[in-house]
Amino acid sequence: MSQVALVTGAAQGLGWIIAQAFLDAGYKVVLTDVSEALAASGAGSLAGDAARILPLKLDVSRKADFEDALAAVEAKWGGLQVVVNNAAITPTTPVMQITPEEFDRVISINLRGTFFGCQVFGAALAKANYGRIINLASLAGQNGGTASGAHYASSKSAIITLTKIFARELGAANVTVNAIAPGPMELPSVRAAVPAERLARIIETIPVKRLGNPKFVASLAVQLASPDADFTTGATWDVNGGIFMR
């Protein structure tokens, strides 16, 4: 029986690419997003056996939605083994112009969403005594960000810390928790959010002089989800073209 992988914020962008990678690797895939329409649209564009795809509404700012999603997956497939906490928003508002409302929205989606994903799904994985959680952090959470907003960078930095905390909490239950920290990726959302001249300047700061391939991020998520990846936990895996080295 193939394993079940759930990806949040997967109707488009990097989340969709990750969902496709898990489907290609033989997993059953739960594709979630903030509305039923978005989830259904994203699921409909995946290439693969429709019987192995389950679209679900999951507003990551609401803990109850995680509980509802878990119940739906358990009812259909008996449970899940892999969770990818990907859902996020990436505003670029200058720090002195961020409103309290915008700050709270970013933290609610990016950070609270990852926390609830680790907490709700992590408890189910621990009960089953097996699981893999992969959190999407960011280079911005390591260097303070260059193109993203301060609230986004702060939320991604906190995700790196949460990853360590949940790795310690769940390790004895054979559940690993890791983070991936991508740098600038070759995605339509990146090119839409960053003016061309500014993006060109950013690319000049990257040692490999190009944007990253999101398919590699997806393949890394699949690798970290493997049963063989049982001795890496609490780690943050850098995919940034050499901008941030350690």
C-alpha positions as CSV (number, residue, x, y, z in Angstrom):
1,M,0.0,0.0,0.0
2,S,1.4,3.4,-1.0
3,Q,2.0,6.0,1.7
4,V,-0.1,9.1,2.0
5,A,1.5,12.6,1.7
6,L,-0.4,15.8,2.5
7,V,0.8,19.1,1.2
8,T,-0.7,22.5,2.3
9,G,-1.0,25.4,0.0
10,A,-0.7,23.1,-2.9
11,A,-3.0,24.5,-5.5
12,Q,-0.3,26.3,-7.3
13,G,3.4,27.3,-7.2
14,L,5.9,25.4,-5.2
15,G,3.3,23.5,-3.3
16,W,1.8,22.1,-6.5
17,I,5.2,21.1,-7.8
18,I,5.8,19.2,-4.5
19,A,2.4,17.5,-4.7
20,Q,3.2,16.4,-8.3
21,A,6.6,15.0,-7.1
22,F,5.0,12.9,-4.4
23,L,2.4,11.6,-6.9
24,D,5.2,10.7,-9.3
25,A,7.0,8.9,-6.5
26,G,4.0,6.6,-6.0
27,Y,2.4,8.3,-3.0
28,K,-1.3,9.0,-2.5
29,V,-1.5,12.8,-2.4
30,V,-3.8,15.0,-0.3
31,L,-3.7,18.4,-2.0
32,T,-5.0,21.1,0.3
33,D,-5.6,24.8,-0.1
34,V,-7.7,27.6,1.4
35,S,-10.8,26.9,-0.6
36,E,-12.5,23.9,-2.1
37,A,-12.4,25.5,-5.5
38,L,-8.6,26.1,-5.3
39,A,-7.9,22.6,-4.0
40,A,-10.0,21.0,-6.7
41,S,-8.4,23.1,-9.4
42,G,-4.9,22.2,-8.3
43,A,-5.8,18.5,-8.0
44,G,-7.3,18.5,-11.5
45,S,-4.1,19.8,-13.0
46,L,-1.9,17.1,-11.5
47,A,-0.7,14.4,-13.9
48,G,-1.4,11.0,-12.6
49,D,-3.9,8.5,-11.3
50,A,-6.9,10.5,-10.0
51,A,-7.7,7.7,-7.6
52,R,-4.5,8.6,-5.7
53,I,-5.4,12.3,-5.3
54,L,-7.6,13.8,-2.6
55,P,-8.3,17.6,-2.8
56,L,-9.3,19.2,0.5
57,K,-10.1,22.6,1.8
58,L,-7.6,23.6,4.6
59,D,-7.3,27.1,5.8
60,V,-4.0,26.9,7.7
61,S,-4.9,29.8,10.0
62,R,-7.7,27.6,11.6
63,K,-6.7,24.6,13.8
64,A,-10.1,23.1,13.2
65,D,-9.4,22.8,9.5
66,F,-6.4,20.6,10.2
67,E,-8.5,18.4,12.4
68,D,-11.2,18.2,9.7
69,A,-8.6,17.3,7.1
70,L,-7.1,14.6,9.3
71,A,-10.5,13.1,9.8
72,A,-11.2,13.1,6.0
73,V,-7.9,11.4,5.2
74,E,-8.4,8.8,7.9
75,A,-11.8,8.1,6.6
76,K,-10.6,7.6,3.0
77,W,-7.1,6.1,3.4
78,G,-6.8,5.2,7.1
79,G,-4.3,7.9,7.9
80,L,-1.2,9.7,6.5
81,Q,2.5,9.2,6.8
82,V,4.0,12.4,5.3
83,V,3.1,16.1,5.9
84,V,4.6,19.0,4.0
85,N,3.7,22.4,5.6
86,N,4.1,24.6,2.6
87,A,1.3,27.2,2.7
88,A,2.5,30.8,3.0
89,I,2.0,34.3,1.7
90,T,4.9,36.5,0.7
91,P,4.2,40.2,1.0
92,T,7.0,42.7,0.3
93,T,5.8,45.7,2.2
94,P,8.6,47.8,3.6
95,V,9.1,47.3,7.3
96,M,8.0,50.7,8.4
97,Q,4.8,50.4,6.4
98,I,3.6,47.1,7.7
99,T,0.2,47.4,9.4
100,P,-0.8,45.4,12.5
101,E,-3.4,43.6,10.4
102,E,-0.9,42.6,7.7
103,F,1.6,41.5,10.2
104,D,-1.0,39.3,12.0
105,R,-2.2,37.8,8.7
106,V,1.3,36.7,7.7
107,I,2.1,35.2,11.1
108,S,-1.3,33.5,11.1
109,I,-0.8,31.8,7.8
110,N,2.9,31.2,7.7
111,L,3.8,30.5,11.3
112,R,0.5,29.4,13.0
113,G,-0.2,27.3,9.9
114,T,3.1,25.4,10.3
115,F,2.6,25.1,14.0
116,F,-0.9,23.6,13.7
117,G,0.3,21.3,10.9
118,C,3.1,19.9,13.2
119,Q,0.9,19.8,16.2
120,V,-2.3,18.2,14.8
121,F,-0.7,15.9,12.2
122,G,2.3,15.3,14.4
123,A,0.1,13.8,17.1
124,A,-1.5,11.4,14.6
125,L,1.9,10.4,13.3
126,A,3.3,9.8,16.8
127,K,0.2,7.7,17.6
128,A,1.0,5.5,14.5
129,N,4.7,5.5,15.6
130,Y,5.9,6.6,12.2
131,G,6.0,9.8,10.1
132,R,7.8,12.5,8.2
133,I,7.1,16.2,8.5
134,I,8.8,18.7,6.1
135,N,8.4,22.4,6.8
136,L,9.0,25.0,4.1
137,A,11.2,27.7,5.6
138,S,13.2,30.2,3.5
139,L,16.5,31.8,3.0
140,A,14.8,35.0,4.2
141,G,14.5,33.3,7.6
142,Q,18.2,32.9,7.7
143,N,19.5,36.2,6.4
144,G,16.6,38.6,7.2
145,G,15.4,38.7,3.6
146,T,16.3,40.9,0.7
147,A,13.1,40.9,-1.5
148,S,10.5,39.8,1.1
149,G,8.9,41.6,4.0
150,A,10.1,41.6,7.5
151,H,7.0,39.8,8.7
152,Y,7.6,37.0,6.1
153,A,11.3,36.7,7.1
154,S,10.4,36.6,10.8
155,S,7.8,33.9,10.2
156,K,10.2,31.7,8.3
157,S,12.9,32.1,10.9
158,A,10.4,31.0,13.6
159,I,9.6,28.0,11.4
160,I,13.2,26.9,11.6
161,T,13.0,27.0,15.4
162,L,9.6,25.2,15.5
163,T,11.2,22.5,13.3
164,K,13.8,21.8,16.0
165,I,11.3,21.8,18.8
166,F,8.9,19.3,17.1
167,A,11.9,17.2,16.1
168,R,12.8,16.8,19.7
169,E,9.2,16.2,20.7
170,L,8.4,13.6,18.1
171,G,11.7,11.8,17.6
172,A,11.1,9.0,20.0
173,A,7.9,8.2,18.1
174,N,9.9,7.6,14.9
175,V,8.7,10.9,13.4
176,T,11.3,13.1,11.8
177,V,10.8,16.8,11.3
178,N,13.0,18.8,8.9
179,A,12.9,22.1,7.1
180,I,13.9,23.2,3.6
181,A,15.0,26.7,3.2
182,P,14.8,27.7,-0.5
183,G,16.4,30.9,-1.9
184,P,14.9,32.7,-4.9
185,M,13.2,30.1,-7.1
186,E,12.3,30.2,-10.8
187,L,8.6,30.6,-10.2
188,P,6.0,32.9,-11.8
189,S,5.1,34.2,-8.3
190,V,8.7,35.3,-7.8
191,R,8.9,37.1,-11.1
192,A,5.5,38.7,-10.5
193,A,6.4,39.9,-7.0
194,V,9.9,41.3,-7.7
195,P,10.5,44.0,-10.4
196,A,12.8,42.8,-13.2
197,E,15.6,45.2,-12.4
198,R,15.6,44.3,-8.7
199,L,15.5,40.6,-9.5
200,A,18.5,41.0,-11.8
201,R,20.4,42.6,-9.0
202,I,19.4,39.7,-6.7
203,I,20.6,37.1,-9.2
204,E,24.0,38.9,-9.4
205,T,24.4,38.2,-5.7
206,I,23.9,34.5,-6.1
207,P,27.2,32.6,-6.6
208,V,25.7,30.3,-9.3
209,K,24.1,33.4,-11.0
210,R,20.6,32.0,-11.6
211,L,17.4,31.3,-9.8
212,G,16.8,27.9,-8.3
213,N,14.9,25.0,-9.8
214,P,11.8,24.3,-7.7
215,K,11.7,20.7,-8.9
216,F,14.8,20.1,-6.8
217,V,13.1,21.4,-3.7
218,A,10.3,19.0,-4.5
219,S,12.7,16.1,-5.0
220,L,14.4,16.9,-1.7
221,A,11.0,16.9,0.1
222,V,10.4,13.4,-1.3
223,Q,13.9,12.3,-0.2
224,L,13.3,13.6,3.3
225,A,10.0,11.7,3.4
226,S,11.7,8.4,2.6
227,P,11.7,5.6,5.2
228,D,15.5,5.7,4.8
229,A,15.7,9.3,6.0
230,D,15.3,8.2,9.6
231,F,18.5,9.7,11.0
232,T,18.1,13.3,9.9
233,T,15.7,15.4,12.0
234,G,15.6,19.0,13.2
235,A,17.8,20.0,10.3
236,T,17.3,22.9,7.8
237,W,18.3,22.0,4.3
238,D,19.6,25.0,2.3
239,V,18.7,25.4,-1.4
240,N,20.0,28.9,-2.2
241,G,22.7,28.7,-4.8
242,G,25.3,29.6,-2.3
243,I,23.9,32.9,-1.0
244,F,23.9,31.6,2.5
245,M,26.7,29.2,3.4
246,R,27.4,27.5,6.7
